């Protein structure tokens, strides 16, 4: 009986670990390498096309959590700009990290830098 309980507990722990998604963290930087505090980042799932957004903190660090563990693209977005004749603020891509994979339950570290104009 004790052995059965131990097997069930270990199975539950393994299932819990598998249920956790991957996480992505990194630092946003200007083209000259200086940290870019409060930058806005877009993480796109390359299989589904779904996107998530995050803001970097005062130290330019960012984090995306509980991702489904697949391939992603990370974009550094510009501050919102008003397009003439439109009331919708738009953003453009200032930088893009190389596409990467993020395994279930695994952390990924991806730094991103703006490109020079």
C-alpha beads as a LAMMPS data file, in Angstrom:
LAMMPS data file: protein, C-alpha beads

117 atoms
116 bonds

1 atom types
1 bond types

-500.0 500.0 xlo xhi
-500.0 500.0 ylo yhi
-500.0 500.0 zlo zhi

Masses

1 110.0

Atoms # bond

1 1 1 0.000 0.000 0.000
2 1 1 2.824 2.421 0.888
3 1 1 4.477 1.664 -2.433
4 1 1 1.243 2.477 -4.316
5 1 1 0.908 5.809 -2.485
6 1 1 4.531 6.702 -3.313
7 1 1 3.996 5.863 -7.004
8 1 1 0.839 8.009 -7.089
9 1 1 2.627 10.931 -5.406
10 1 1 5.565 10.736 -7.816
11 1 1 3.166 10.562 -10.773
12 1 1 1.311 13.631 -9.497
13 1 1 4.591 15.550 -9.114
14 1 1 5.664 14.609 -12.638
15 1 1 2.291 15.655 -14.063
16 1 1 2.528 18.966 -12.207
17 1 1 6.013 19.601 -13.603
18 1 1 4.811 18.776 -17.126
19 1 1 1.846 21.130 -16.747
20 1 1 4.168 24.074 -16.175
21 1 1 4.949 26.001 -19.301
22 1 1 8.285 27.430 -20.204
23 1 1 9.334 30.949 -19.271
24 1 1 11.320 33.540 -21.196
25 1 1 13.300 36.329 -19.566
26 1 1 15.889 38.792 -20.745
27 1 1 16.918 42.419 -21.063
28 1 1 15.847 45.041 -23.599
29 1 1 18.659 47.271 -24.867
30 1 1 19.087 50.307 -27.065
31 1 1 21.173 49.971 -30.247
32 1 1 24.219 51.284 -28.341
33 1 1 23.823 48.568 -25.676
34 1 1 22.396 50.709 -22.874
35 1 1 19.420 49.218 -21.004
36 1 1 16.018 50.284 -22.327
37 1 1 13.731 50.613 -19.281
38 1 1 9.977 50.136 -19.700
39 1 1 10.354 48.816 -23.252
40 1 1 7.342 47.024 -24.717
41 1 1 7.914 43.503 -26.020
42 1 1 5.768 41.182 -28.129
43 1 1 6.255 37.410 -27.972
44 1 1 4.643 35.548 -30.883
45 1 1 3.971 31.811 -30.948
46 1 1 5.162 30.776 -34.415
47 1 1 2.762 27.791 -34.605
48 1 1 -0.486 29.513 -33.589
49 1 1 0.327 33.145 -34.368
50 1 1 -0.909 34.185 -30.900
51 1 1 0.960 37.071 -29.282
52 1 1 1.589 38.114 -25.684
53 1 1 2.889 41.508 -24.574
54 1 1 5.053 42.557 -21.642
55 1 1 6.780 45.699 -20.426
56 1 1 10.331 45.738 -19.192
57 1 1 10.898 47.057 -15.686
58 1 1 13.055 50.010 -14.583
59 1 1 16.176 47.853 -15.108
60 1 1 15.031 46.841 -18.630
61 1 1 14.357 43.256 -17.508
62 1 1 11.296 41.406 -18.819
63 1 1 9.657 38.015 -18.333
64 1 1 6.975 35.914 -20.012
65 1 1 5.682 32.943 -17.988
66 1 1 3.561 29.825 -18.454
67 1 1 4.162 29.501 -22.181
68 1 1 3.147 26.325 -23.985
69 1 1 6.649 25.288 -24.997
70 1 1 7.028 25.787 -28.722
71 1 1 8.834 28.140 -31.123
72 1 1 8.679 31.898 -30.588
73 1 1 9.664 35.271 -32.043
74 1 1 10.465 38.194 -29.741
75 1 1 10.027 41.773 -30.987
76 1 1 11.013 45.039 -29.324
77 1 1 8.292 47.587 -30.093
78 1 1 8.495 51.355 -30.411
79 1 1 6.529 53.718 -28.186
80 1 1 2.998 54.289 -29.558
81 1 1 2.777 56.856 -32.344
82 1 1 -0.313 58.541 -33.737
83 1 1 -0.721 58.023 -37.488
84 1 1 -2.045 61.083 -39.328
85 1 1 -5.772 60.749 -39.928
86 1 1 -6.140 57.870 -37.459
87 1 1 -7.129 57.713 -33.819
88 1 1 -5.426 54.368 -33.306
89 1 1 -1.888 54.497 -31.895
90 1 1 0.491 52.179 -33.724
91 1 1 3.851 50.654 -32.890
92 1 1 6.665 49.530 -35.128
93 1 1 9.291 46.846 -34.588
94 1 1 12.545 48.403 -33.303
95 1 1 14.383 45.113 -32.902
96 1 1 13.905 41.371 -33.276
97 1 1 15.666 38.493 -31.555
98 1 1 16.430 35.298 -33.461
99 1 1 13.520 32.838 -33.369
100 1 1 13.913 30.323 -30.557
101 1 1 12.286 27.276 -28.961
102 1 1 11.190 27.067 -25.358
103 1 1 10.738 23.581 -23.864
104 1 1 8.038 22.677 -21.344
105 1 1 9.110 23.567 -17.825
106 1 1 12.358 25.085 -19.107
107 1 1 13.518 28.689 -18.785
108 1 1 14.910 30.529 -21.808
109 1 1 17.026 33.681 -21.665
110 1 1 16.752 35.999 -24.669
111 1 1 18.239 39.496 -24.752
112 1 1 16.964 41.874 -27.406
113 1 1 18.508 45.004 -28.865
114 1 1 17.048 47.807 -30.968
115 1 1 18.587 48.198 -34.408
116 1 1 20.038 51.507 -35.514
117 1 1 18.057 53.544 -38.027

Bonds

1 1 1 2
2 1 2 3
3 1 3 4
4 1 4 5
5 1 5 6
6 1 6 7
7 1 7 8
8 1 8 9
9 1 9 10
10 1 10 11
11 1 11 12
12 1 12 13
13 1 13 14
14 1 14 15
15 1 15 16
16 1 16 17
17 1 17 18
18 1 18 19
19 1 19 20
20 1 20 21
21 1 21 22
22 1 22 23
23 1 23 24
24 1 24 25
25 1 25 26
26 1 26 27
27 1 27 28
28 1 28 29
29 1 29 30
30 1 30 31
31 1 31 32
32 1 32 33
33 1 33 34
34 1 34 35
35 1 35 36
36 1 36 37
37 1 37 38
38 1 38 39
39 1 39 40
40 1 40 41
41 1 41 42
42 1 42 43
43 1 43 44
44 1 44 45
45 1 45 46
46 1 46 47
47 1 47 48
48 1 48 49
49 1 49 50
50 1 50 51
51 1 51 52
52 1 52 53
53 1 53 54
54 1 54 55
55 1 55 56
56 1 56 57
57 1 57 58
58 1 58 59
59 1 59 60
60 1 60 61
61 1 61 62
62 1 62 63
63 1 63 64
64 1 64 65
65 1 65 66
66 1 66 67
67 1 67 68
68 1 68 69
69 1 69 70
70 1 70 71
71 1 71 72
72 1 72 73
73 1 73 74
74 1 74 75
75 1 75 76
76 1 76 77
77 1 77 78
78 1 78 79
79 1 79 80
80 1 80 81
81 1 81 82
82 1 82 83
83 1 83 84
84 1 84 85
85 1 85 86
86 1 86 87
87 1 87 88
88 1 88 89
89 1 89 90
90 1 90 91
91 1 91 92
92 1 92 93
93 1 93 94
94 1 94 95
95 1 95 96
96 1 96 97
97 1 97 98
98 1 98 99
99 1 99 100
100 1 100 101
101 1 101 102
102 1 102 103
103 1 103 104
104 1 104 105
105 1 105 106
106 1 106 107
107 1 107 108
108 1 108 109
109 1 109 110
110 1 110 111
111 1 111 112
112 1 112 113
113 1 113 114
114 1 114 115
115 1 115 116
116 1 116 117
